[in-house]
């Protein structure tokens, strides 16, 4: 296999508010509020929540500073806000340290109405801060009944796949415009132009949902695109997930191969124009629009690719004055009650980076292969000149064969092929619109001459959740691992958390994101993304309580692909993880009934509390070491018995349901499910655990799960750890775990004090290990430990993605153990900093931008001298662990910690470390030799 690597780059996101700042007379304070958001988004243009939640962070140069009160002012106009006139809401001074999850309690907003807001806070000394910069949000359409538009489509029977649909309308605007907002959706995927200009940066909007139940709409401020006089509205609508192919459809009995939600894409648009004189005008999709199938996009599919014919370009079709008399009147239909139109609550899919090729080869005559240097997801833009009628074909792949040609066997039934036919007469640029590919290499054929290396550009796109984490250390291997984890996460966030981005699957597999969710949160702000996707999960919960194996689920979730241990449990684990990281109680309230129904389903099928019935497809600890195809490698002994894994997940989900109930005030449910969780654990121990602590199957995975899920009484834990360590010896110091247990074993090794063993595992370079794939030049995480083996070649192409995030879940261990960043309370109100040096590292540094602000760690180990710098955000506290025999060995900024105000020595929960409670601020600890 021919793959290469490039140096790691670290990313972080700085949120900048685009609304002018306001100020008022105030008493100077060290504390300042910033990063104002509404429903996790910055200045969202449509929020379909009656009482949206507001949040901010506070910054202070004073150690131990805390917010003691806040005041929010919300106004209907910026001018009113500038005068501190909260005609919508004025909280007055509220004694509270809360900076997140604060529900708006002001005057109800009409659909489309804007709310401008700002906040000021009081610090620990009672000093008042300046006002924050202003932020805003707009109310969304707030229900299907508030739309005047109609769905439109191209009329006619759809017996086979059709070209992309084109729609256009011209409308006259006669008055000076104050503002104009466009609300747009599609059953399919769309792009909109107004007067020849593209609206927005979104790709593949409105994104994937269960279109039978709900569909998202996007909102754009188009004030600057409209003019007095004639205005042209032009939209192209492709098949997307609505009417295109969806992964695994080929194995569903008697199911369609395309058009799972419908076969004829539709468009919906409503533009609300407000004039300077206060009057309004609506421009909506209806039967007055015209449509055509005679545009340049002849075929489009998310799996197959896109075919364009440059000879069928329609110059000027998206501008006023175009002659569309030959077009057909669009078919219009009422919105109705379903699907429910909802404002997009997560960051959109958009281009986040562009990659230039690092190489161009010609392995066969006329076959040109570009190397982007990075396994990525998106498509290519290609600028080139060719004679009219020339068709260039672009095939995408993750790796090369030994002869330098493109390797595509692992794509299965996804061609990942684009094509462009030249119109001739000069340079032309090809770029798809309604597909996406997973690739590092692009093969171009059909050209009469070799193209230039710079003719092609890789366009990287994904759901653009802000990247808020950073990791760096002295090990190039671990830096590359962090790089690969991040790029794999980018690749698999495409509206839903996919398993892989390249083959004919690309589904929102719940078992993968369940185990990866904490790593995902460390790397990116996942709050909006998970809020959207967990609605997809609830929409596809079976009538009997089974959660789907993947969401959205287009294949009859009551009949198949649902109710599997660890996969269905994501419907409990992920919302709990969101609560742990963001303090989101509203999500728990919204999701609780679904989570409870899942546990009740398992309990009803298994009254003896051992999950032996109703496991359905039962993937168990997927891709454990028994699946490796290596010489002299054991073919059994890695897979945990499925009833052991299932019962452990049953207990953990039940325990989480109890905790959810407690948080949201359902005390009876908390007690009921708490008692049930204890009973399941007792049954687990009776059925599977011997007196010497040996767990049925005697696998690394079984011990890791039992320890991580707190299945064992305290007196059994040490015995189980011993057996887990023995399991590593059995495999010559290598992992035998699968995707559900690998990260849990790493975490439990560290919790038991065996960080040195965990470091050996993560630093391994021989199969199976993370290091092996890096040694082979991987730039993303592989699905299998042995995706490619030197001398053997690729694994079974039937399931061998080279861009799969499940075993990248080790990123959680890297953040929690190497950097030492841990939540001590929901939403990081309390922080635990516990970096553990080891593995030959001489330094590690990084940060995580929590919902309360940046947490940063920077430690060095030089000849035995240890130093640790930490940054704790204002309005939080932390317990900081330092590797030392006693507190007397530790200094802070050159002084003994005992002499530093605000640092208190506390009992350490980790052997070999001392612990200190601190307030917010910057600290520099050092251990005296």
N, C-alpha and C positions, 0 to 999 in steps of 0.2 A: 504493500500500500504506500502511495506517495502522498504524504501530508506534511505540512510544515507548520511552524509556529511563529508568532511575532511577540514582541515584548508586551507584558501586561500593562494596561492602563487603568487607572483608578478614576472613578466617576463619582460625583456628588451633585446634588441639585440645590440650587438656591432659588427660592420662591420670591419673585418680585411682584409686588402689587401694582396694578396699572392705574389705580384711581388716585387722584391728587390728594396729598396729605392736608390735614387740617390741624390747627393748633388753637389753644386757648390759654388764658392766664392760668398758671399752676405753680405749685410749690415744687422746686427742683427735687427730683428723686433719682436715685441711682437706677431704678428699675424702669424698663421701657417695654411695652407690648409690641408684638409684631407677628408676621406670618398668619394673618387673619384668613380663616377658611370657613366655608359653609358646606356642610355635608361632605367634608374631606376635600372639597374642591376650591380652587382659587377663583373667585368672581364668576361662579357658574351662571350661565344665561338662561337656564331653565331648571327649576327644582320642583319636582312633583311631590313635595312633602309639605303638609300643612304647617307643621311646627319644626322647621329645619333646625339642625343643631349647629351651633357656632363654636369655633375654637380659636385659640391664639397661643403663642408662646411668649414668655417674658425673659428678658435679658437683664443682667445686673453684674456690675463689677465687684459688688460687695459679697464677700463670703457669707454663706448661710442665709442669704436673702430669700424672702418668701412673700408671695402675694397674700395680702390679708383682706382685700376687698376689690371689687371691680364695679364699673359703671358702663353699661352699653347704651348707646343712643342710636336709634334707627329712624331714618327719614325717607320720605318719598322723593326727595330731590337733593342733589349735592349742595345746592344753595342753602337749604334748610339745615343740612348736617353741618355745614361750615359755621352756622350760627348756634350750634348745639341745640337745635330745635327738633326733638324727636317726636314728630307728629305720628309716627307709627309705633314707636316704643321707646321708653326711657326707663331703665331699670332703677334709676337712682343708685345710690351707693349700697352695694350688696356685700355684706360681710361673708367672704368665701375665698378659699384658695383655688377654686375650680377654674381651669383654663380650657376645658374640653367638654364635649357632650352637653353643652348648655342650650336647652331648647328655646327657640324663639317663642315669646309669649305676647307679642304685640298684636296690632290690628291685622285682621285677615287680609291677605293680598288677593286682588283679582288676578285671573290668568294673564300672564305677561307683564304684570306690574313689577317695577324695580324697587328694591329696598337697599338703601345706602346706609352703612353702619360703621361705627368705630367704637373703640373701647379705651378706657383708661383704668389704671390699677393703682392700688396703694401697697407700698412695700412693708417690710417687717417693722420699720420705724414709724409707720403711719404716714409717710410722705406720699404725696399724690404725684403720679407720673404725668408726662405730657400725653395728649391724645395720640393714639396710633394713627398711622396712615389709614385712609378710608378704604373700605372694601364694599362689595355689593353682591347681590344675587337678584335674579328675577324669578318670579313664580312661573312655573310651567303652564301647560294647557290644563292640567289638573283634571283629566278625565276625558273620555271620548265625546261626551256631550258638549264640550267647549270647542269643538272643531267645526268649521264651516266647509272645509275641503272634502273632496270625495277621492276615493281610490280610483286611479285610472290605469288602463292597460291597453296593449295593442289587441284589437279584436281578432277573432278567428280561432279555430280549433288548433290546439297545440299537441300534435301527435309525435313530434320529435324535437330535438333541441333546435332553438332558433338563434339568430344573431341577437346582439344586445338591442334593447328597445330604446328608441329616441322619442322624446316628447318635447314640444315647444309651445310657447304662448307669448304673445306680445300684449302689453298693457300700457295704457297712457297714464302718466302721473302729471297733474296740472299745477300743483302747489309746491311751495318750498317745504322740504322735508326736515322734520326734527329728528325722527328716528325710524328705523325699519328693521324688524326682526323676522327672520325666515325660520319656520318650523318645518322640518323635512323628514320623511321616513320612506321606506320602501319595503315591499315584500320581494326581496332580492338584495342587491347592493347598488348604490347609486353614486353618481357625481353630478353636481349642478354647476352651471355657468349662468351668470347674469351679465348681459351686455358684453359677452365674450370673455369674461374673467371668471376663473375658477373660484368657487365659494368654499372656503375652509381648506384645511389640510388633511382631513380625515380620509382614511383608506378603508375600503370594505364596509362603509357605513350602510345600514344602521347596526351592523354586527349581528352575532348569532344569538338567538333566543329560541324558545319553543314558539314558533309563529302561530300555532293554534291558540296559544294562551295570551302572549304579549309580544309586542315589538317595540323597540326603542325608537325615539326620534331625536334628531339633533337640532340645535338652535344656533343660528348665526346672526351676528349683527351685520346687516347688509346696507346700512345707511350710506356708506361711501360708494356703493356700487350702483345705486339708482340715480337717475337724472330726471329732470322735468322733460316731459315729452314721451316718446315711445321707448319702452324698455322690453328687452327680450329675455325670457326665462327658458333655459334649455337644459334638459336632464337626460343622462344616459343611465339606463338601468340594466344591470347584468344579473345572472342567475344566482350567484352566491350560494349560501347554504340553503336558501329557500327552495330553489328549483334545480340546483345543480346536484352533482354527486356528493355523497357523504360517506366517509370511511366505514368499512365493514358492511355496507349495503349488499355486497356480493355474497355474503354468507347468511343473510336473513332469508328464511324460507318464504317463498311466494311474495316477496317484497319488491318494490320498484328499485331500479338501479339509479334513478334520478327523480327529481320532483317529489321529494318526501313530504314537503309541506304544501306544494302547489306547483303547477307547471308553467304558469304565465306570470312573470314578474309584474309588480304593480308599483306605482309611485303615488306619494301623498305630499302635498306642499301647501303651506298657508303662510303668506307674507302679510304681516301686520304693519301698515305704514301709518305713522302719526305725523301730521303736518304742524307747521309752526303756529297755525291758528287754532290748534286743538282738535281739529276734525281728523277723521281716520278713513283709511281705505284698506280693503282686503283684496289680495290677489290669491286665488286658490285653484287647485287642480279640480277640473270638472269636465263636462263633455265638450267645452269650447276649445280644449287643447287639441293639437294635432299630433300624429305619431307616425313612425316609420320604422322599418327593419332594415333599411338600406344604408346603414352606416358602415364605417370601416371595421368595427369589431364583429367578426363573422362567427366566432365561437368563444365562449369563456366558461371556465370552470375552475374552482379553487384547487381541485386535485389534478385535472388534466393539463391546464394551461390556457393560454389565450392565442387566438389566431386573428391577425389583423390584415387588411388589404388596403394599402395606402392609396390605391387607385379609386377607392370608394369614399375618400375624404369628401366632406361637404363644406367647402369654404363658406364662412359667414352664416352657417345655420344657427349659431348661437348669438347672433346679433340682430338688431332690429332691421326690418326691411327685407329679410330673406323671403324668397318666393317658396312657400310651402303648399301651394295650391294642389300639388300632386300627392300630398300626404293624406292620410286617413284621419277621420275624426276619432279621437280616443274613446274607448269604452269607459264609462263612469259607473261607480257603484258606491252605495252608502257605506259609511264607516261601520256602523253597527256596534254591538257590544264587545265583540271579539274579532281580532285580537285587541287586547287593551293596549293603548298607546301610552308609553311611559318615557319620561325624559331620561336620557343617558346619565347614569350616576357614576360611571367610571371613566377614567381617562381614555380618549379615543386611540384607535390604531393610527399611527402616523410615522413618517420617516424620522428616525433618530440619529442616523449616521450614514455616510457614504464611504464606500471602500473602493480604492483604486487597485487594479490588478497588480500583482507582484511578478507575474510571469505570463508568457504567451508561447505555446508550443504548437507544433503541427505533427502529431504522432502518425498520421496517415495523410496522403495527399488530399488537400481540400478540407481536412478536418482540423479545426483550430480550437484549442483548449485554453481558456483563460483561468488563471489561478488567482482568486481574491485573497488568499492568505489566511482566511478565517471562515470556518463553517458558520453560515449566517442564514437568516430568513428574510425574504423579500422578493426582489426580482432584479433584473438588470435593465439599465438604460443603454441603448446602443446607437451611436451616431456614425453614419457611414453613407457612402454614395454607391449606388448600383443601378444598372440599366432597368428600365421599366419591365415589370413581369418577373424579375428575379425574386425568388422566395428564400429568405434566410431562416433557418431553423435553429432554435436555441434549446438545448437540452441541459438540464441541471442535475448535478450529482454531488455527493459528499466526499468521494474519494476517486482515485484512479486505479486502473488495472496496472499490472507490472509493465505493460507496453506503453503506458502513458495515455491510453484511451479512457473514456469516462466509465466509471463503475456505476451501474444502475440496477443491479440485481436486487438490492435491498429495498427498492422502491415499490416492489410488487406491482399492483395494478394502477399506480399513479404515474402517468407518463412524464409529468413535470416538463412539458414541452411547449414552447411558444413558437410562433411563426409570424413572419412579416413579409408581405409582398410589396416590392418597391413600385412607386408610381413613376420614378425616373425624373430626370431633369435637374438634379442637384442633390446636395446633402439632405438626408432625412434622419430623423430621430425616432427610434422605436422604443416604446415603454408600455408595458401592460397596464391594465386598470383594475381587473376583477379576478385576480388569481394571486397565489403566493407559492413560493418554493423554498425548500430547505436545501442548501448547497454551499459548497466552497468553490466548485469548478463549473464553468459554463462552456459547453461545446457549441461551436457555431459552424454550420455547414451551409452549402448552397451558394456561397459567394464566388464570384469569378476570380477574386484575388485576395491575398492575405490582408486582413484588416490591421489597423494600428493597435498597439497595446492599449493606448489611451482612448480607443473608441468605445470601450465598455466601462460602465460604472456600476458597482453593486449598490443597490438602494436598500438599506436595512430598515425594516419597520416592525412594529409590534405594539401591543397595548402599552401606551406610553406612561405607565406609572413612574413617578419620579424615582430616580436612583439615589438612595439616601444612605447607603453603606459603603465602607471602604475597608480593605484589608491589605496589609503589606507586612512582609517579614524578611528575615535574612536568608530564607530558603527559596531558591528559584523554583524548585519543584512545587512548593506550596503556593507561591505566587501564581504559577501557571494553573494550579488547581482552582484557585479563587477566580482567576480569569475565565477558565472553562465553565465554572458553575454559573457565573454571571451571564456569559454569552448563551448558555443553554437556557437560562431563565428567560432571557429576551426572546429566544426563538420559540418558546412554548407558551407565550402569553399573547394569544391571538383572539381576544374577546373572551375566550374561555381558556382554562389551563389544560393545554393539550399534552398528550403523552409524547408526541413526536411531530415534527413539522414537514416531513418529506414524503413518507409512504402513504398508501391509501388507507389511512386511519385517522390521525389528527383529531381525536375525540377528547372530550373533557374527562379523562379517566380519573375517578375519584381516589383510588388507592394511591396513585402517584402524588397528587397534590396533598393528600392527607399527610404523608410522611415528609413531604418537602416544604410544607407551609411555613414553618418557622424560618428556614433558610430564605424563603421567598421574602418574608417580612423584613429580615435583616438587610437584604439587598435593595428592596424597593418599598415604597409606600403602597401597601396592598389593600388598604382599607376600602377604597372605592371599588376596586376590582373584585374583591371577595364579596362585598355587598351585592354587586350585580350578580355574580355567579351563584351565590347561595340562594338567590331568588330562582335561578334556573333549576337548582337542586330541588327546591320545594315544589316548583311547577311540575316536576317529573317524578314525584314520590308516588309509589303505587297505592292503590286503594287500601291494601292491607298493611301499609306502613313501611314496606320495603323502600329503601333509598336506591336510586339507580346506580349502575356500575359506572356510568358516565353521564354528564349533564352538559348541555341539553341532550335528550334521548329521543331520537326520531323513530325508533323501531318498536313501538308499543311497549312501554315500560311496565305495563301490568302483566305482560306475557314473557318477557325475556330480558336478559342483561340487567338483573336487579337483585338486591338482597344478598350480597356477598360479604363475608367477613373482611374487615379492614378497608374495603372499598365503600360499602354502605356506611361504615363508621365515620367516614369523612364528613357526613352530614351532622355529626356531633362534634368531632374533633376540630374542624376548621372554624366554626363559629366560636368555640371556646378559645381557640388560639387568637382570634380577632379580639375577643374580650380581654385576654391576658395582655395583649400588646397595645390596644387602643382604649381600653376601659369602656367598650361599647355595650352598654346595657340594653339599648333599644333593639339591637340585633338579637340579643338573647330573648327578649320579650317576643319579637317577631318570629323567631325560629323555634322557640321552646316546644310548641305543640308537635312540630314535625320531628324533632329529636326524641320526644317522649314516645311518639308512635313507632319509631324505629326500634327502640328498646322493647316496647310492648310486643311488637311483632316477634322478636327473637324469643322473648319470655313465653309467649303463647305456644310457640313451636317446641319449646324445650323447658317444660315445667320442672325437670330435674336439675336445671341450671347448668347443664353441660351442653354447649352448642354443637349438637350432633345432627340435628334436623334443620332443613330449610336453609342450607348454605349455598344452594343454587350452583353457579359456575365454580365457586370455591377455588380461587386462584392461589390460595395459601400464601406462603412467603415466596413470592414470585421471583424467579431467576436466582434462586439460591445456588450454592456451589455444585449441587448434584447435576446441574444443567451444563456445566463446563465441558468442553470437548478438548481435553488435554491428555497427553500420554501420562500414565502412571498417576492419574488423579482419581480419588475415590468416586464411585458412581452412586453412592448412597451415604447417608449419615449427615448430610447438610440440611435436608428439609425437616422442619419441625412437624410433628404430627398435626394434621389440620384441625383436629378438635382442640388441641392445646392452644394454637394461635386463636382460633375462633372464640373460645371461652374467655381468653385473656381480653380480647377486644370487647366482648359482651360486658365483662366486668367494668372495663375502663369507660365505655360509653355510658353505662348505667351510673357510674360515679360522676361523670361530667353532667349528666342530666340532673342529678341531685344537686350539684354545685350551682348549675344554672338556676334551678328553682330557688335556691337559697338567695342568690344574688337579686333575683327579681321579686322576692318577697312571697313566693309560693311555699310557705313553710311546711305544709302537710305533704306536698310532693317531694320536697327536699328530704323529709324524714322517710317517706315510703321508698324512694329510690336509693337513699343512703343505706337503708336496711337491706334492700335487694342486692346492692353491690357487695356488701359484706357477706351475704349468703352465697353469692356466686364465687367469691374468693375462697370461702370455706369449701365449697363443692370442688373447686379447682384443686385445692390442696389434697382433699380426700382422694380424688380420682387420679391425679397425675404426679403428686410429689411424694417421694419415699422419705423415710425417716432420716436418711443421710443427706437430704436436700437434692437428690437426683430427680430431675423432671423427665417425664415420659419422653422418650426419643433421645435424650442426652445430647441435645444439639446446642451449639452456640446461640442459635436463634431463640430456642425455648427459654433459656436462662435470661437472655437479654430482655425479652418481652415480659417475663414474670417479674424481673427486678424493676423495669421501667414503669410497669403498670401497678406496682405495689401489690402484687398478688400474694406475697409470702409474709408470714409473721416474722417479726424482727429477728428471732433466733435462727431462722432459716436463711436469712439473706447472705451471711458470710459463707455458708456452705454452698449456696447457689453460685456465688462469685467464684469460689474455688473450682467448681465444675466447669464454669464458663472459661476460666483460664486453662483448665485441662483440655477443653475443646480446642483452644488455639494451639496448644502443644501438639495435639493429634493431627492438626493440619500444618505442622511445621511453621507456626507463627503467622498463618494466613487466615483470612476471612472465609467462612463457609456460609455466611448469612445471605439472605435475599433482601429485597428492597424494603420490606417491612421491619426488619430487625437490625440492619447494619448500623444506622445512626443510633439506634437504641443501645446497641452494645458499646459503641464509642462513649456515649454519655454515661452508661453505667460503669464502665471501666474507670472513668474519671471520678465518678461519685464514690466509688469504693477505694479510691486512692491509687489506682493503677494507671496514672497518667502516662507513665513511661511506656506501658504496653500500648496504649492508644497512640502515642507518638510513633512507635515502631510500625504500627499498622498503617498510619497515614503516610509514613515515609517509605513504605515498601515500594520497590520498583519491579518486583517479580510478580507474575500472575498467581492469584487474582489480587489486584490492587489498583488504587487510583493512579499510582505512579507508572504502572505499566503502560496505560494508554497514553500518558504524557510522553513517555519515552518513545512511543511510536509516532509522536508528532500531533496528537489530537489537540484540537482547539475548542472542543465542547465535550460534555460528558457522554460516554457511551451507554447504550441500553444494557449491554452485557459486559461482564468483566473481560470476556475473551472475544470481543467484537472482531478483533483482528489479532492473529498470533503469527509472529515471524516464523517462517518455514511451513506453517499450515495454511495461512491465508485467512479469509473472512469466515465468520460463523455462518450458520444457516441463514440464507438471505430471506427466508420467510419471516424472520423476526430479528432484525439486526440493525436497528437505528444507531447512528453515530451521533445523535443529538437528542438525549433523553435525560430528564432531570432527576429521576428517582434516587439513584445512588449519589447524586450531587447533594443530597440532604446532609452530607457530612459538613457542609458549610455551617450548619447550626453549631456543631462542635467547635469549629474553628473560631466562630465569634464568641461562643460561651467560654471556651477553655483557653485558647491562645490569646485572644484579646481580653477575655474575661468579662464580657458585657452580659449581664443577666438582669431580668426584671425581678425586683423584690416585692412588687405589688402591681396590680393591674394598671396598665397605662404608664408604667415606669414612674409612678409617684414616689416609689422607693426603688433604689437601684442597688444591685450588688456587683461590685467590680472585683473579679477574682481571676486574674490572669495566672496561668501556670507555665512557667518556663520549662523547656524540655526539648527533646528531639534535636539537640545541637544548635538551637536557635540562639542568636546573639541579640536580636531585637524583634519586636513586633509592634505595629502601630495601626490604628484605624479608628473608625468612628461609626456611630449609628445615630441618625437623626430621628429620635423618638417623637411621639406626639407632643412631648413637653420640651423638646429642644435637643441639641446635639450632646451625645455622650461620647467622649473621646478618650482613648487610651494609647500610651506610648511607653513601652518598657524596653530596657536594655540590660544586657548581661555581659560584662566586660571583665574577663579574668576573675570571675567570682563576685565582682561588684555589681549589685543589682540596683537599678533606679526605675522608678515608676512615676510617670506624669499622668494625671487624670483630669478630666474636665466634666463637672457635674452641672447640668442646667439649673438655672434659678428655679426656685419653688419646688425643688425636689431634695431628697436626702439620699445618702448612699452609705453602704458598708463596704469598705475597701480592705481587701486581703493583701498582705505583703508576706513573701516567703522569708521568715526569720524565726529564730528560736524564741525570742521574747520581744516585747514592745520596746525594751531599753535599747535594742540594736537599731531601731528605726529613727530616722530623722526626717523632718519635713522642712524644705527650704533651708537646710543647714542647721536646724535646731532640733533638739530632742522633742519627740512628739508630745511628751508630757508638758512641755513648756509652750505649746502652741494652742491658743484659744480656739475652741470650736472643734477640736479633735478629741474623741473619747475612745479609749481602749475598751473593747468588748470581747466576749468569749468567741473564740474561733471555732467554726464547725469543720475546718479542714486541717488535718495533721500537717505540721511543718509550716503553718502560716499563723500570723497574728492578724487581728482584725480591728478596724477602727470605724466608728460612726462619724460621718462628716456631713456638713451641710453643702449647699451648692458652692461652686467656685472652682478655681484652678489649684491643683495641689501637685507638689513634687516630693515624692518619698524616696528615700535612699536607705540602704541597709549598710550599717557600719561593719567593717571587717574586723 
